[in-house]
Amino acid sequence: MKYKKIIPLAFLLLSFLQVFSEDYYCVGGQGIWSDLNSWRTVTGQIPSEVPDAEDNVIFNENSFLQNRDTVFILTGNPTCRNMTWQNIQDTVVIVGGSNTTSFSIYGSLTFDPKVINEYQGNIVFLSDMPGNTITCSETRFGGNILFNGNGEWILQDTLFVIDTFPSAWQVLFEGTEPVDWPINPVIIHNNGSFNSNEQFIVSRGFSTASDKTREVIIENTDFYLVGNWSLSGENINFNAANSYIFIGGEMNNFAGEMINYHDIDFLPVDGGINNTDIRTYMRKVHFLGSGSLEGKKTPGI
């Protein structure tokens, strides 16, 4: 009897993407993302189109010419597969975007310590594959980051989604607001698996409030929020074992059976915990000032 070898659909899809993906290398120093002259293929040719969802973009020691060369992202909604910044010799700046534009990444993101990210658009992670990583190297996200694919993202170091420089994020918890920054960036987890990998997180806010199948793992993680936390207990696998969440606004939990937290502190303002149609367990809740704990159950639920 002869047996037919069955190749899993996911493997076929991954192989297809690998065959048709291409590496784009940034060259020429300061430039515009949408300018084909800013890119070269692995053979040194100018590509026929700007990077798309199947293309990896690479910035390295050969990409820039002088200190503070700037990458201008003026295209409304650029995209790529993996984005890698490595071996950057001098400070590089990324600018562009607004709260109405999105940069879509279909794989992993790796920053370099010498990158200053002033991009103000949304960064949207859309991979459907496991094993994607996010390496920040103390580079902040100045706009929202969204997880919309049903794949997996694993942090490799501290994540800053904040409207100030990483070295000065503490001032936000002292009531000092940044100057002239139009966006209050937050983390929005709509789909897939987000794994903090025991890394430190600072953000304006966090929301995982969709009804899609999701996983949030913040085990052994310190999570500092200037603003609000929002969590839907529907279709979520949530692991916050031995975590610490510091909140400057309110915590809202809703629509689920049971969510288990560990230790939570609230800033000395009128913050609080609001539970709607869900039970929550916390090992410790500490209100550093005034605060409230409220629960609501919809009749029949």
N, C-alpha and C positions, 0 to 999 in steps of 0.2 A: 504494500500500500504506500502510495506517495502522499506526503504531507505538504500542504501549501504553507509558505511562510507568510504570516500576517504582519504587516508593518503598521504600527499604531498611527492613527491620524495625526496626533500631535507631533510625532517624529517626522512624518511627511511634511507637515507645515513648516517645522523648524528647518528642515533640509531645503525646502523651497526658498525660504527667506535668506538662508545662507548663500545659496547659489546666486540669487539676484541682488543681494546687497552689495554695496560698493563703499570703499573708504574714501572720504573727502578730506584732504589736508588743507588747512588754512595757510595762506602764504601772503607775502607782500606787505606785512605790517598793518597799520590802521586801514580799516576797510568796512564795506557794507555787506551784510549777510547775503543779500539778494544779488550782488554783483558776481557774475561768473568768474571774473578775473581774480577774485579773492580765494578761489579754490583750485586744487589740482588733484587728479586721480593718482593712484599708486604708480602709474606709468609716467607721471609728470605732465599729463595732458589737461587742458582746461575742459571741464565737463560740459555737457550740452544742456544741463538743467541744474537748478539749485538742489541742495539735499532734500530728500523726501523721507517718508516713513521707513524705507528700506535701506537707507544710507547711514553709515557711521561717520561722524564728524570728529576730527582730531586736531587739536591745537597743541603745538609743541615748541621746542627750542628754535625751530626754523620758521615759525609763523610770524614773528614780530621783529621790528627793526630798532625800536627805541622805547625808553621808559614811558609808561602810560599810553601806549598805543591803545586805540579804542575799537571795539567791534560794535558797529551800529546795526541794530536789528530793527529795521524800518518796515519790513514786511508785516502785514497785519497778523498772520497766523503761520509762522514758520514751523518746520517739523524736522525730525531726524529719528534715527533708530537709537544708537548709543552715542553719547557725547562724552569725549575725553579731553581733559586739559592735563598735560604732563610736561615736566621739565621746563616750565616757563622761567625765563631768565630775569625779566624785569616785570614791574607791575603792569597788569593789563586790566582794562575797564570794559565792562559790557553795559551798553545803554540802549534804551528803546522801550517800546511797549506801553500799555496803559491798562486800566482795569477792565477794558472792553476787548482786549486782545489775548490770545493764548499761544504759548509755545508748547507743541506736543512732542513728547519723547516716548518712543516705543520700546525702550530698553533701559539701560543703566546710565547713570550720570556720575562723572568723576571730575571734581574741580581740583585746582591747584592752589596752594596757599597764596600765590601772588595774584590771584584773580579778585578784582573788586566787582561785585555784581550789582549794578544799578538798574537792571532790567525791571520794569514795573508791571509787566504783564503777568498773566497766570501761567504757571508751569503745570502742564497736565501730563501725568504719567498714564500711558494707555496700553502697556504690554499685556498680553494674555499668557505669558510664559512665566514659569517659576525662576527664582534665582537672580532677579534683577537687584542691583545694589545702588545705593546713593552714598557717595563719598564727598563730603563738603569741604574738608580741609580748612575750616573756619571761614568759609565763604558763606555769606548769608543769602537768603531768598528775600528780595524786597517786595515781591508780589505773592499772591496766594499760591499754594501748591495743592493740586487736586489729584487724587488717585481714582481714576475712572475705568481702568482696565480690570479684568478679573485675574490678573497675574499676581506676582509676589514681589514685594520691595523690602529689602533688608538694609537698615542703616549700618554704616561702617564707622561713623564718628558722630560728633555733636551736630545736631540739626538746629540751625537758627532760621526761623521764619519770622522776621522782626524788622521794624522800621528804624533801626539804629545799627551802628556797627557792633559786631559781636563783643568787642572789648568793653563796650559801654552799656550792655543790655540791662544791667542792674538799675540804671537810673529810672527805667520805666516803672519799677516797683517802688520807687521813691516819689512817684507823682510827677516826674519831669517828662514832658512830651518832646519828641523830636521836632525839629523846625522844618517847615516847608516840605514834608513828605506826604503826598496825597493819598497813600494807601495804608491801611492797617492790615497787614497780611496775616492770613490764618491758614491752618491745615484743614483740608476738606477731604474726608475719606468716604468715597461713595461706593467702592467696589474693591474686590480682591483682598489680598493679605498685606497688612502693614506690620512689620516687625522692627521694633526699636533696637533689638539686639543689645539691650542693656546700655544704650547710649543716652546721653543727656539731650533734652529737647527744650527749646525756648521758642514761644510763639505768642502772637496776639490772641489766638483762640484755636479751638479744635472742635471739629464736628464729624461724627460718623452717624448720620441720621437717615440714610436711605433704607429701602426695604430689600436691597439686593443681598445675596450671600456674601458675608464679609468676615474678616478675621483681623483682630487688633491684638498684638502682643506687646505689652509694655512692662513685662516682668523685669524687676530689678532696675527700673528706670526712674530718674528724677525728671519730672515733666512740669515746667514752669509756664503758666499762662497769664498774660496780662489781662485778658478778657474772659470770655465764657467757654464752658465745656458743654457739648450737647451730644447725647448718645441715645440711639434707638436700639432697644434690646431685641428687635425683630431680625431674625436670620443672621445673628452675629455670634462668633466665637471670640470671647473677650477674656484675656489673661492679664491681670494686673498684680500678680503675686509679688509681694515685697516692693511694690512701687511707691513713689511719693509724688503726689500731685499738688502743686501750689497754684491757687486760682485767685485772680484779681477781680473776677466778676461773679457769675452764677454758674452752678452746675445743674443741667437739666437732663433727667433720665426719663424715658417714656417707652411705652409699647413693648413689653416683654415680660418674661417670667421672673428671672432673678439675675442681677449683676453683682459681682463681687469686686470691691475695691480693697485697697490696703490703707494707707495713711493719706489724709487730705488736710491741707491748711488753707485758710482763706485770709486774704489781706484784711487790714483793719478798715473795711468799708462795709456798706450794706450788701454784702454778698449772701449767698445762701444755696441750699440744695432743694430742688423741686422735682419730686417724683410723681409721674402720672401713669397710672396703669402698669406699674412695675415695682418690684421689690428690690431694694439695694442693701448690700451688706458692706459696712466699712469697719475696719479694725479700729481706726481712730479718726475723728473729725475735730479739728481745732480752729475755732473762730478767733482770730487775733484781735478782732474788734467786735462790732455788732454783726449779727447775722441771723439767719432763719433756716428752719428745716420744715418743709411742707410736703404733704402727700395728698394725692387725689386719685380716686377710683371712679371710673365711669360706670354707672349702673348697667348691669348685664354683662360686663366684661370680667 
